[in-house]
């Protein structure tokens, strides 16, 4: 049993794995954010683009092979539940590169359309 990179404590096959392979949709904005973190951790560029809202999605996405995502901490959520249309998730993602350790602190915005959550954008926090 491989642990899920998102830090839920659940195995990959019971957590983000089925979301990334398309067999299960993310039920909440937080679940989508966790699955997107996992996609960054495993280098799944296609999933990241597919879950990015069309209004803000880049044409291409280059992932830095030097970045090793180490830990995700969800600091809080606002809305983003299974019956909401919008939501925000604030998180800190720790990473390591050849230059050392770092962290990304972001407040991300999500929207649910047609029953599916999409990442819209985020504000990087100091």
N, CA, C and O atoms as CSV, one atom per row, in Angstrom:
chain,resi,resn,atom,element,x,y,z
A,1,UNK,N,N,0.841,-1.183,0.000
A,1,UNK,CA,C,0.000,0.000,0.000
A,1,UNK,C,C,0.890,1.251,0.000
A,1,UNK,O,O,1.622,1.520,0.952
A,2,UNK,N,N,0.801,1.986,-1.078
A,2,UNK,CA,C,1.543,3.231,-1.204
A,2,UNK,C,C,0.734,4.356,-0.573
A,2,UNK,O,O,-0.431,4.535,-0.929
A,3,UNK,N,N,1.310,5.116,0.350
A,3,UNK,CA,C,0.561,6.219,0.942
A,3,UNK,C,C,0.319,7.325,-0.085
A,3,UNK,O,O,1.145,7.554,-0.968
A,4,UNK,N,N,-0.796,7.993,0.036
A,4,UNK,CA,C,-1.124,9.081,-0.877
A,4,UNK,C,C,-0.226,10.282,-0.575
A,4,UNK,O,O,-0.024,10.623,0.591
A,5,UNK,N,N,0.315,10.928,-1.617
A,5,UNK,CA,C,1.170,12.103,-1.390
A,5,UNK,C,C,0.461,13.265,-0.709
A,5,UNK,O,O,1.116,14.125,-0.119
A,6,UNK,N,N,-0.877,13.305,-0.781
A,6,UNK,CA,C,-1.607,14.458,-0.239
A,6,UNK,C,C,-1.593,14.520,1.278
A,6,UNK,O,O,-2.015,15.521,1.857
A,7,UNK,N,N,-1.112,13.465,1.935
A,7,UNK,CA,C,-0.984,13.496,3.382
A,7,UNK,C,C,-2.239,13.127,4.149
A,7,UNK,O,O,-2.303,13.323,5.362
A,8,UNK,N,N,-3.235,12.597,3.461
A,8,UNK,CA,C,-4.483,12.225,4.136
A,8,UNK,C,C,-4.297,11.062,5.099
A,8,UNK,O,O,-5.086,10.894,6.029
A,9,UNK,N,N,-3.261,10.259,4.882
A,9,UNK,CA,C,-3.059,9.056,5.674
A,9,UNK,C,C,-3.668,7.834,5.013
A,9,UNK,O,O,-3.464,6.711,5.474
A,10,UNK,N,N,-4.415,8.041,3.934
A,10,UNK,CA,C,-5.026,6.934,3.203
A,10,UNK,C,C,-4.076,6.445,2.116
A,10,UNK,O,O,-3.202,7.187,1.668
A,11,UNK,N,N,-4.250,5.190,1.693
A,11,UNK,CA,C,-3.429,4.705,0.588
A,11,UNK,C,C,-3.817,5.377,-0.729
A,11,UNK,O,O,-4.960,5.799,-0.908
A,12,UNK,N,N,-2.856,5.473,-1.646
A,12,UNK,CA,C,-3.048,6.089,-2.951
A,12,UNK,C,C,-4.312,5.561,-3.649
A,12,UNK,O,O,-5.098,6.338,-4.191
A,13,UNK,N,N,-4.497,4.237,-3.629
A,13,UNK,CA,C,-5.623,3.621,-4.342
A,13,UNK,C,C,-6.979,3.959,-3.745
A,13,UNK,O,O,-7.999,3.774,-4.410
A,14,UNK,N,N,-7.022,4.449,-2.511
A,14,UNK,CA,C,-8.284,4.803,-1.868
A,14,UNK,C,C,-8.449,6.305,-1.721
A,14,UNK,O,O,-9.463,6.774,-1.205
A,15,UNK,N,N,-7.455,7.062,-2.172
A,15,UNK,CA,C,-7.485,8.506,-1.972
A,15,UNK,C,C,-7.432,9.224,-3.321
A,15,UNK,O,O,-8.436,9.262,-4.033
A,16,UNK,N,N,-6.299,9.783,-3.681
A,16,UNK,CA,C,-6.192,10.582,-4.908
A,16,UNK,C,C,-6.022,9.751,-6.176
A,16,UNK,O,O,-6.309,10.244,-7.267
A,17,UNK,N,N,-5.570,8.522,-6.065
A,17,UNK,CA,C,-5.368,7.683,-7.243
A,17,UNK,C,C,-6.597,7.594,-8.135
A,17,UNK,O,O,-6.494,7.859,-9.333
A,18,UNK,N,N,-7.775,7.223,-7.586
A,18,UNK,CA,C,-8.974,7.135,-8.416
A,18,UNK,C,C,-9.430,8.484,-8.981
A,18,UNK,O,O,-10.084,8.525,-10.024
A,19,UNK,N,N,-9.096,9.577,-8.311
A,19,UNK,CA,C,-9.449,10.902,-8.829
A,19,UNK,C,C,-8.552,11.229,-10.023
A,19,UNK,O,O,-9.029,11.725,-11.044
A,20,UNK,N,N,-7.262,10.952,-9.894
A,20,UNK,CA,C,-6.343,11.230,-10.996
A,20,UNK,C,C,-6.611,10.345,-12.211
A,20,UNK,O,O,-6.441,10.793,-13.345
A,21,UNK,N,N,-7.025,9.100,-11.995
A,21,UNK,CA,C,-7.260,8.231,-13.159
A,21,UNK,C,C,-8.662,8.386,-13.739
A,21,UNK,O,O,-9.011,7.722,-14.714
A,22,UNK,N,N,-9.475,9.274,-13.130
A,22,UNK,CA,C,-10.792,9.568,-13.682
A,22,UNK,C,C,-11.905,8.635,-13.261
A,22,UNK,O,O,-13.033,8.789,-13.728
A,23,UNK,N,N,-11.631,7.674,-12.397
A,23,UNK,CA,C,-12.689,6.756,-11.982
A,23,UNK,C,C,-13.571,7.328,-10.869
A,23,UNK,O,O,-14.627,6.776,-10.561
A,24,UNK,N,N,-13.127,8.442,-10.267
A,24,UNK,CA,C,-13.938,9.115,-9.249
A,24,UNK,C,C,-13.667,10.608,-9.337
A,24,UNK,O,O,-12.521,11.023,-9.508
A,25,UNK,N,N,-14.718,11.421,-9.220
A,25,UNK,CA,C,-14.559,12.882,-9.230
A,25,UNK,C,C,-14.283,13.377,-7.814
A,25,UNK,O,O,-14.720,12.766,-6.839
A,26,UNK,N,N,-13.563,14.476,-7.709
A,26,UNK,CA,C,-13.340,15.113,-6.409
A,26,UNK,C,C,-14.668,15.686,-5.920
A,26,UNK,O,O,-15.307,16.456,-6.638
A,27,UNK,N,N,-15.084,15.328,-4.727
A,27,UNK,CA,C,-16.385,15.745,-4.201
A,27,UNK,C,C,-16.382,17.164,-3.648
A,27,UNK,O,O,-17.436,17.794,-3.560
A,28,UNK,N,N,-15.217,17.672,-3.277
A,28,UNK,CA,C,-15.112,18.998,-2.663
A,28,UNK,C,C,-13.927,19.744,-3.267
A,28,UNK,O,O,-13.080,19.157,-3.941
A,29,UNK,N,N,-13.886,21.040,-3.012
A,29,UNK,CA,C,-12.742,21.832,-3.461
A,29,UNK,C,C,-11.462,21.338,-2.797
A,29,UNK,O,O,-10.417,21.267,-3.443
A,30,UNK,N,N,-11.535,20.996,-1.517
A,30,UNK,CA,C,-10.343,20.480,-0.842
A,30,UNK,C,C,-9.878,19.173,-1.466
A,30,UNK,O,O,-8.678,18.965,-1.645
A,31,UNK,N,N,-10.813,18.290,-1.798
A,31,UNK,CA,C,-10.437,17.025,-2.436
A,31,UNK,C,C,-9.759,17.278,-3.776
A,31,UNK,O,O,-8.800,16.587,-4.124
A,32,UNK,N,N,-10.249,18.266,-4.539
A,32,UNK,CA,C,-9.598,18.585,-5.811
A,32,UNK,C,C,-8.202,19.155,-5.559
A,32,UNK,O,O,-7.246,18.794,-6.245
A,33,UNK,N,N,-8.091,20.039,-4.580
A,33,UNK,CA,C,-6.781,20.621,-4.283
A,33,UNK,C,C,-5.805,19.527,-3.866
A,33,UNK,O,O,-4.655,19.534,-4.306
A,34,UNK,N,N,-6.237,18.595,-3.033
A,34,UNK,CA,C,-5.365,17.495,-2.614
A,34,UNK,C,C,-4.953,16.645,-3.814
A,34,UNK,O,O,-3.800,16.229,-3.922
A,35,UNK,N,N,-5.903,16.391,-4.712
A,35,UNK,CA,C,-5.572,15.587,-5.889
A,35,UNK,C,C,-4.610,16.337,-6.801
A,35,UNK,O,O,-3.745,15.719,-7.420
A,36,UNK,N,N,-4.743,17.652,-6.895
A,36,UNK,CA,C,-3.823,18.438,-7.714
A,36,UNK,C,C,-2.419,18.452,-7.087
A,36,UNK,O,O,-1.421,18.382,-7.804
A,37,UNK,N,N,-2.344,18.542,-5.768
A,37,UNK,CA,C,-1.042,18.430,-5.102
A,37,UNK,C,C,-0.416,17.077,-5.446
A,37,UNK,O,O,0.760,17.002,-5.800
A,38,UNK,N,N,-1.210,16.014,-5.338
A,38,UNK,CA,C,-0.705,14.679,-5.663
A,38,UNK,C,C,-0.246,14.611,-7.112
A,38,UNK,O,O,0.759,13.971,-7.419
A,39,UNK,N,N,-0.984,15.270,-8.004
A,39,UNK,CA,C,-0.597,15.283,-9.415
A,39,UNK,C,C,0.749,15.990,-9.598
A,39,UNK,O,O,1.579,15.542,-10.390
A,40,UNK,N,N,0.968,17.083,-8.876
A,40,UNK,CA,C,2.283,17.725,-8.915
A,40,UNK,C,C,3.350,16.762,-8.396
A,40,UNK,O,O,4.436,16.664,-8.967
A,41,UNK,N,N,3.036,16.055,-7.314
A,41,UNK,CA,C,4.006,15.149,-6.696
A,41,UNK,C,C,4.394,13.996,-7.619
A,41,UNK,O,O,5.541,13.550,-7.599
A,42,UNK,N,N,3.456,13.513,-8.422
A,42,UNK,CA,C,3.750,12.381,-9.313
A,42,UNK,C,C,4.005,12.821,-10.754
A,42,UNK,O,O,4.271,11.986,-11.619
A,43,UNK,N,N,3.927,14.128,-11.017
A,43,UNK,CA,C,4.230,14.647,-12.346
A,43,UNK,C,C,3.148,14.435,-13.385
A,43,UNK,O,O,3.454,14.267,-14.565
A,44,UNK,N,N,1.876,14.439,-12.969
A,44,UNK,CA,C,0.759,14.214,-13.892
A,44,UNK,C,C,0.285,15.540,-14.496
A,44,UNK,O,O,-0.714,16.113,-14.062
A,45,UNK,N,N,1.007,16.002,-15.481
A,45,UNK,CA,C,0.735,17.278,-16.169
A,45,UNK,C,C,-0.664,17.293,-16.787
A,45,UNK,O,O,-1.365,18.302,-16.698
A,46,UNK,N,N,-1.079,16.185,-17.412
A,46,UNK,CA,C,-2.384,16.113,-18.085
A,46,UNK,C,C,-3.525,16.347,-17.094
A,46,UNK,O,O,-4.473,17.070,-17.400
A,47,UNK,N,N,-3.437,15.738,-15.911
A,47,UNK,CA,C,-4.491,15.922,-14.902
A,47,UNK,C,C,-4.539,17.376,-14.438
A,47,UNK,O,O,-5.618,17.949,-14.287
A,48,UNK,N,N,-3.385,17.961,-14.217
A,48,UNK,CA,C,-3.343,19.352,-13.768
A,48,UNK,C,C,-4.017,20.272,-14.780
A,48,UNK,O,O,-4.798,21.144,-14.399
A,49,UNK,N,N,-3.728,20.088,-16.051
A,49,UNK,CA,C,-4.360,20.921,-17.078
A,49,UNK,C,C,-5.855,20.635,-17.180
A,49,UNK,O,O,-6.650,21.556,-17.363
A,50,UNK,N,N,-6.240,19.372,-17.063
A,50,UNK,CA,C,-7.656,19.000,-17.183
A,50,UNK,C,C,-8.502,19.559,-16.042
A,50,UNK,O,O,-9.699,19.788,-16.216
A,51,UNK,N,N,-7.894,19.779,-14.881
A,51,UNK,CA,C,-8.648,20.273,-13.729
A,51,UNK,C,C,-8.479,21.772,-13.518
A,51,UNK,O,O,-8.918,22.311,-12.502
A,52,UNK,N,N,-7.854,22.436,-14.459
A,52,UNK,CA,C,-7.659,23.882,-14.420
A,52,UNK,C,C,-8.810,24.521,-15.178
A,52,UNK,O,O,-9.105,24.106,-16.299
A,53,UNK,N,N,-9.460,25.502,-14.610
A,53,UNK,CA,C,-10.607,26.130,-15.267
A,53,UNK,C,C,-10.181,26.729,-16.607
A,53,UNK,O,O,-9.125,27.357,-16.693
A,54,UNK,N,N,-10.993,26.542,-17.658
A,54,UNK,CA,C,-10.616,27.034,-18.986
A,54,UNK,C,C,-10.320,28.535,-19.043
A,54,UNK,O,O,-9.543,28.977,-19.889
A,55,UNK,N,N,-10.926,29.314,-18.161
A,55,UNK,CA,C,-10.716,30.767,-18.198
A,55,UNK,C,C,-9.319,31.184,-17.743
A,55,UNK,O,O,-8.876,32.292,-18.046
A,56,UNK,N,N,-8.630,30.317,-17.028
A,56,UNK,CA,C,-7.294,30.661,-16.517
A,56,UNK,C,C,-6.235,29.610,-16.859
A,56,UNK,O,O,-5.068,29.773,-16.502
A,57,UNK,N,N,-6.624,28.547,-17.538
A,57,UNK,CA,C,-5.702,27.446,-17.854
A,57,UNK,C,C,-4.619,27.901,-18.831
A,57,UNK,O,O,-4.921,28.515,-19.854
A,58,UNK,N,N,-3.368,27.601,-18.517
A,58,UNK,CA,C,-2.287,27.910,-19.469
A,58,UNK,C,C,-2.341,26.938,-20.648
A,58,UNK,O,O,-2.890,25.842,-20.535
A,59,UNK,N,N,-1.778,27.343,-21.756
A,59,UNK,CA,C,-1.734,26.476,-22.935
A,59,UNK,C,C,-0.832,25.269,-22.687
A,59,UNK,O,O,-1.095,24.177,-23.191
A,60,UNK,N,N,0.217,25.467,-21.921
A,60,UNK,CA,C,1.157,24.404,-21.584
A,60,UNK,C,C,1.510,24.507,-20.109
A,60,UNK,O,O,1.325,25.548,-19.478
A,61,UNK,N,N,2.016,23.421,-19.581
A,61,UNK,CA,C,2.447,23.408,-18.189
A,61,UNK,C,C,3.750,22.636,-18.106
A,61,UNK,O,O,3.785,21.428,-18.342
A,62,UNK,N,N,4.811,23.336,-17.771
A,62,UNK,CA,C,6.113,22.703,-17.592
A,62,UNK,C,C,6.340,22.470,-16.108
A,62,UNK,O,O,6.336,23.409,-15.312
A,63,UNK,N,N,6.535,21.221,-15.747
A,63,UNK,CA,C,6.820,20.887,-14.356
A,63,UNK,C,C,8.326,20.779,-14.182
A,63,UNK,O,O,9.021,20.207,-15.021
A,64,UNK,N,N,8.817,21.331,-13.094
A,64,UNK,CA,C,10.245,21.321,-12.798
A,64,UNK,C,C,10.616,19.976,-12.181
A,64,UNK,O,O,10.193,19.664,-11.068
A,65,UNK,N,N,11.393,19.192,-12.889
A,65,UNK,CA,C,11.799,17.871,-12.395
A,65,UNK,C,C,12.667,17.954,-11.148
A,65,UNK,O,O,12.840,16.955,-10.450
A,66,UNK,N,N,13.215,19.130,-10.860
A,66,UNK,CA,C,14.070,19.305,-9.688
A,66,UNK,C,C,13.263,19.482,-8.400
A,66,UNK,O,O,13.822,19.408,-7.305
A,67,UNK,N,N,11.954,19.714,-8.524
A,67,UNK,CA,C,11.118,19.934,-7.344
A,67,UNK,C,C,10.559,18.608,-6.846
A,67,UNK,O,O,9.896,17.880,-7.584
A,68,UNK,N,N,10.839,18.310,-5.584
A,68,UNK,CA,C,10.278,17.132,-4.933
A,68,UNK,C,C,9.292,17.613,-3.876
A,68,UNK,O,O,9.689,18.187,-2.862
A,69,UNK,N,N,8.004,17.375,-4.119
A,69,UNK,CA,C,6.967,17.807,-3.184
A,69,UNK,C,C,6.980,16.855,-2.002
A,69,UNK,O,O,6.879,15.640,-2.173
A,70,UNK,N,N,7.107,17.410,-0.796
A,70,UNK,CA,C,7.336,16.609,0.403
A,70,UNK,C,C,6.151,16.494,1.357
A,70,UNK,O,O,5.941,15.448,1.972
A,71,UNK,N,N,5.368,17.585,1.481
A,71,UNK,CA,C,4.305,17.553,2.498
A,71,UNK,C,C,3.262,18.616,2.179
A,71,UNK,O,O,3.588,19.714,1.727
A,72,UNK,N,N,2.019,18.273,2.421
A,72,UNK,CA,C,0.902,19.197,2.241
A,72,UNK,C,C,0.213,19.401,3.580
A,72,UNK,O,O,-0.095,18.440,4.285
A,73,UNK,N,N,-0.028,20.666,3.925
A,73,UNK,CA,C,-0.783,21.011,5.119
A,73,UNK,C,C,-1.923,21.924,4.701
A,73,UNK,O,O,-1.692,23.016,4.180
A,74,UNK,N,N,-3.148,21.480,4.926
A,74,UNK,CA,C,-4.317,22.309,4.636
A,74,UNK,C,C,-4.581,23.168,5.864
A,74,UNK,O,O,-4.799,22.651,6.960
A,75,UNK,N,N,-4.559,24.481,5.671
A,75,UNK,CA,C,-4.756,25.417,6.783
A,75,UNK,C,C,-6.216,25.761,7.006
A,75,UNK,O,O,-6.618,26.071,8.127
A,76,UNK,N,N,-7.015,25.710,5.944
A,76,UNK,CA,C,-8.430,26.023,6.098
A,76,UNK,C,C,-9.155,26.033,4.772
A,76,UNK,O,O,-8.545,26.095,3.704
A,77,UNK,N,N,-10.464,25.970,4.864
A,77,UNK,CA,C,-11.320,26.021,3.682
A,77,UNK,C,C,-12.457,26.994,3.937
A,77,UNK,O,O,-12.832,27.262,5.079
A,78,UNK,N,N,-12.991,27.511,2.851
A,78,UNK,CA,C,-14.180,28.348,2.919
A,78,UNK,C,C,-15.109,27.877,1.813
A,78,UNK,O,O,-14.750,27.911,0.635
A,79,UNK,N,N,-16.302,27.438,2.191
A,79,UNK,CA,C,-17.242,26.825,1.250
A,79,UNK,C,C,-16.525,25.657,0.566
A,79,UNK,O,O,-15.678,25.006,1.177
A,80,UNK,N,N,-16.860,25.392,-0.690
A,80,UNK,CA,C,-16.193,24.310,-1.403
A,80,UNK,C,C,-16.715,22.927,-1.091
A,80,UNK,O,O,-16.080,21.931,-1.434
A,81,UNK,N,N,-17.883,22.851,-0.435
A,81,UNK,CA,C,-18.466,21.558,-0.114
A,81,UNK,C,C,-19.198,20.958,-1.311
A,81,UNK,O,O,-19.246,21.564,-2.382
A,82,UNK,N,N,-19.762,19.775,-1.129
A,82,UNK,CA,C,-20.409,19.084,-2.246
A,82,UNK,C,C,-21.620,19.817,-2.832
A,82,UNK,O,O,-22.039,19.502,-3.946
A,83,UNK,N,N,-22.187,20.780,-2.115
A,83,UNK,CA,C,-23.355,21.503,-2.625
A,83,UNK,C,C,-23.026,22.944,-2.987
A,83,UNK,O,O,-23.901,23.676,-3.448
A,84,UNK,N,N,-21.786,23.362,-2.789
A,84,UNK,CA,C,-21.367,24.727,-3.105
A,84,UNK,C,C,-20.951,24.845,-4.567
A,84,UNK,O,O,-20.640,23.851,-5.223
A,85,UNK,N,N,-20.951,26.063,-5.055
A,85,UNK,CA,C,-20.509,26.336,-6.430
A,85,UNK,C,C,-19.100,26.922,-6.467
A,85,UNK,O,O,-18.430,26.870,-7.498
A,86,UNK,N,N,-18.650,27.479,-5.343
A,86,UNK,CA,C,-17.306,28.038,-5.247
A,86,UNK,C,C,-16.692,27.628,-3.913
A,86,UNK,O,O,-17.391,27.205,-2.992
A,87,UNK,N,N,-15.393,27.759,-3.834
A,87,UNK,CA,C,-14.711,27.461,-2.582
A,87,UNK,C,C,-13.273,27.928,-2.631
A,87,UNK,O,O,-12.698,28.125,-3.701
A,88,UNK,N,N,-12.707,28.099,-1.458
A,88,UNK,CA,C,-11.285,28.427,-1.354
A,88,UNK,C,C,-10.625,27.432,-0.396
A,88,UNK,O,O,-11.245,26.932,0.542
A,89,UNK,N,N,-9.373,27.169,-0.662
A,89,UNK,CA,C,-8.577,26.292,0.193
A,89,UNK,C,C,-7.236,26.976,0.400
A,89,UNK,O,O,-6.562,27.357,-0.557
A,90,UNK,N,N,-6.862,27.125,1.656
A,90,UNK,CA,C,-5.552,27.681,1.984
A,90,UNK,C,C,-4.655,26.536,2.432
A,90,UNK,O,O,-5.051,25.708,3.252
A,91,UNK,N,N,-3.450,26.497,1.890
A,91,UNK,CA,C,-2.552,25.385,2.181
A,91,UNK,C,C,-1.101,25.839,2.146
A,91,UNK,O,O,-0.764,26.903,1.628
A,92,UNK,N,N,-0.263,24.994,2.713
A,92,UNK,CA,C,1.183,25.140,2.607
A,92,UNK,C,C,1.712,23.821,2.055
A,92,UNK,O,O,1.433,22.750,2.593
A,93,UNK,N,N,2.478,23.916,0.978
A,93,UNK,CA,C,3.103,22.745,0.374
A,93,UNK,C,C,4.616,22.876,0.518
A,93,UNK,O,O,5.223,23.825,0.022
A,94,UNK,N,N,5.202,21.919,1.197
A,94,UNK,CA,C,6.655,21.920,1.391
A,94,UNK,C,C,7.305,21.138,0.260
A,94,UNK,O,O,6.786,20.121,-0.198
A,95,UNK,N,N,8.460,21.644,-0.179
A,95,UNK,CA,C,9.175,20.976,-1.262
A,95,UNK,C,C,10.676,21.052,-1.026
A,95,UNK,O,O,11.164,21.791,-0.170
A,96,UNK,N,N,11.384,20.263,-1.816
A,96,UNK,CA,C,12.842,20.275,-1.776
A,96,UNK,C,C,13.339,20.317,-3.211
A,96,UNK,O,O,12.786,19.662,-4.094
A,97,UNK,N,N,14.393,21.097,-3.432
A,97,UNK,CA,C,15.080,21.152,-4.721
A,97,UNK,C,C,16.572,20.959,-4.462
A,97,UNK,O,O,16.995,20.802,-3.317
A,98,UNK,N,N,17.353,20.972,-5.517
A,98,UNK,CA,C,18.801,20.860,-5.335
A,98,UNK,C,C,19.365,22.067,-4.584
A,98,UNK,O,O,20.469,22.005,-4.043
A,99,UNK,N,N,18.603,23.167,-4.553
A,99,UNK,CA,C,19.021,24.365,-3.822
A,99,UNK,C,C,18.611,24.345,-2.350
A,99,UNK,O,O,19.041,25.205,-1.582
A,100,UNK,N,N,17.800,23.392,-1.955
A,100,UNK,CA,C,17.360,23.309,-0.563
A,100,UNK,C,C,15.859,23.181,-0.442
A,100,UNK,O,O,15.168,22.815,-1.393
A,101,UNK,N,N,15.368,23.490,0.748
A,101,UNK,CA,C,13.949,23.361,1.073
A,101,UNK,C,C,13.214,24.660,0.799
A,101,UNK,O,O,13.795,25.745,0.815
A,102,UNK,N,N,11.908,24.518,0.546
A,102,UNK,CA,C,11.061,25.690,0.355
A,102,UNK,C,C,9.625,25.350,0.684
A,102,UNK,O,O,9.293,24.221,1.043
A,103,UNK,N,N,8.787,26.356,0.551
A,103,UNK,CA,C,7.372,26.129,0.806
A,103,UNK,C,C,6.558,27.075,-0.059
A,103,UNK,O,O,6.983,28.185,-0.376
A,104,UNK,N,N,5.384,26.608,-0.429
A,104,UNK,CA,C,4.425,27.398,-1.172
A,104,UNK,C,C,3.199,27.542,-0.287
A,104,UNK,O,O,2.566,26.548,0.072
A,105,UNK,N,N,2.865,28.771,0.064
A,105,UNK,CA,C,1.674,29.062,0.861
A,105,UNK,C,C,0.709,29.778,-0.071
A,105,UNK,O,O,0.992,30.875,-0.551
A,106,UNK,N,N,-0.437,29.146,-0.323
A,106,UNK,CA,C,-1.374,29.690,-1.303
A,106,UNK,C,C,-2.800,29.612,-0.800
A,106,UNK,O,O,-3.168,28.701,-0.059
A,107,UNK,N,N,-3.590,30.575,-1.211
A,107,UNK,CA,C,-5.042,30.555,-1.015
A,107,UNK,C,C,-5.637,30.384,-2.413
A,107,UNK,O,O,-5.655,31.323,-3.209
A,108,UNK,N,N,-6.123,29.174,-2.702
A,108,UNK,CA,C,-6.598,28.813,-4.036
A,108,UNK,C,C,-8.106,28.950,-4.138
A,108,UNK,O,O,-8.837,28.699,-3.180
A,109,UNK,N,N,-8.559,29.354,-5.326
A,109,UNK,CA,C,-9.991,29.476,-5.612
A,109,UNK,C,C,-10.426,28.374,-6.573
A,109,UNK,O,O,-9.725,28.027,-7.524
A,110,UNK,N,N,-11.611,27.840,-6.285
A,110,UNK,CA,C,-12.166,26.742,-7.071
A,110,UNK,C,C,-13.617,27.063,-7.422
A,110,UNK,O,O,-14.293,27.817,-6.723
A,111,UNK,N,N,-14.074,26.471,-8.523
A,111,UNK,CA,C,-15.460,26.625,-8.949
A,111,UNK,C,C,-15.982,25.247,-9.363
A,111,UNK,O,O,-15.248,24.431,-9.921
A,112,UNK,N,N,-17.257,25.011,-9.080
A,112,UNK,CA,C,-17.888,23.747,-9.481
A,112,UNK,C,C,-18.888,24.044,-10.575
A,112,UNK,O,O,-19.834,24.806,-10.375
A,113,UNK,N,N,-18.677,23.441,-11.730
A,113,UNK,CA,C,-19.573,23.596,-12.878
A,113,UNK,C,C,-19.878,22.219,-13.437
A,113,UNK,O,O,-18.981,21.394,-13.608
A,114,UNK,N,N,-21.151,21.976,-13.721
A,114,UNK,CA,C,-21.521,20.674,-14.251
A,114,UNK,C,C,-21.161,19.533,-13.312
A,114,UNK,O,O,-20.883,18.417,-13.752
A,115,UNK,N,N,-21.167,19.825,-12.004
A,115,UNK,CA,C,-20.870,18.796,-11.005
A,115,UNK,C,C,-19.395,18.498,-10.809
A,115,UNK,O,O,-19.052,17.596,-10.045
A,116,UNK,N,N,-18.501,19.236,-11.484
A,116,UNK,CA,C,-17.063,18.984,-11.363
A,116,UNK,C,C,-16.339,20.240,-10.889
A,116,UNK,O,O,-16.624,21.348,-11.345
A,117,UNK,N,N,-15.406,20.048,-9.972
A,117,UNK,CA,C,-14.600,21.144,-9.452
A,117,UNK,C,C,-13.434,21.436,-10.387
A,117,UNK,O,O,-12.865,20.529,-10.995
A,118,UNK,N,N,-13.089,22.714,-10.492
A,118,UNK,CA,C,-11.922,23.153,-11.258
A,118,UNK,C,C,-11.154,24.172,-10.426
A,118,UNK,O,O,-11.733,24.940,-9.657
A,119,UNK,N,N,-9.843,24.158,-10.600
A,119,UNK,CA,C,-8.978,25.171,-10.004
A,119,UNK,C,C,-9.061,26.431,-10.875
A,119,UNK,O,O,-8.893,26.361,-12.092
A,120,UNK,N,N,-9.320,27.574,-10.249
A,120,UNK,CA,C,-9.391,28.841,-11.000
A,120,UNK,C,C,-8.062,29.570,-10.914
A,120,UNK,O,O,-7.411,29.806,-11.932
A,121,UNK,N,N,-7.661,29.926,-9.705
A,121,UNK,CA,C,-6.391,30.625,-9.507
A,121,UNK,C,C,-6.086,30.652,-8.017
A,121,UNK,O,O,-6.855,30.137,-7.205
A,122,UNK,N,N,-4.963,31.254,-7.669
A,122,UNK,CA,C,-4.588,31.323,-6.275
A,122,UNK,C,C,-3.726,32.531,-5.984
A,122,UNK,O,O,-3.046,33.061,-6.863
A,123,UNK,N,N,-3.767,32.950,-4.747
A,123,UNK,CA,C,-2.936,34.040,-4.271
A,123,UNK,C,C,-1.850,33.450,-3.381
A,123,UNK,O,O,-2.134,32.824,-2.360
A,124,UNK,N,N,-0.614,33.658,-3.784
A,124,UNK,CA,C,0.514,33.182,-2.991
A,124,UNK,C,C,0.636,34.094,-1.773
A,124,UNK,O,O,0.612,35.320,-1.885
A,125,UNK,N,N,0.766,33.468,-0.622
A,125,UNK,CA,C,0.861,34.185,0.653
A,125,UNK,C,C,2.324,34.261,1.072
A,125,UNK,O,O,3.125,33.394,0.722
A,126,UNK,N,N,2.664,35.304,1.825
A,126,UNK,CA,C,4.059,35.400,2.305
A,126,UNK,C,C,4.400,34.314,3.309
A,126,UNK,O,O,5.527,34.260,3.802
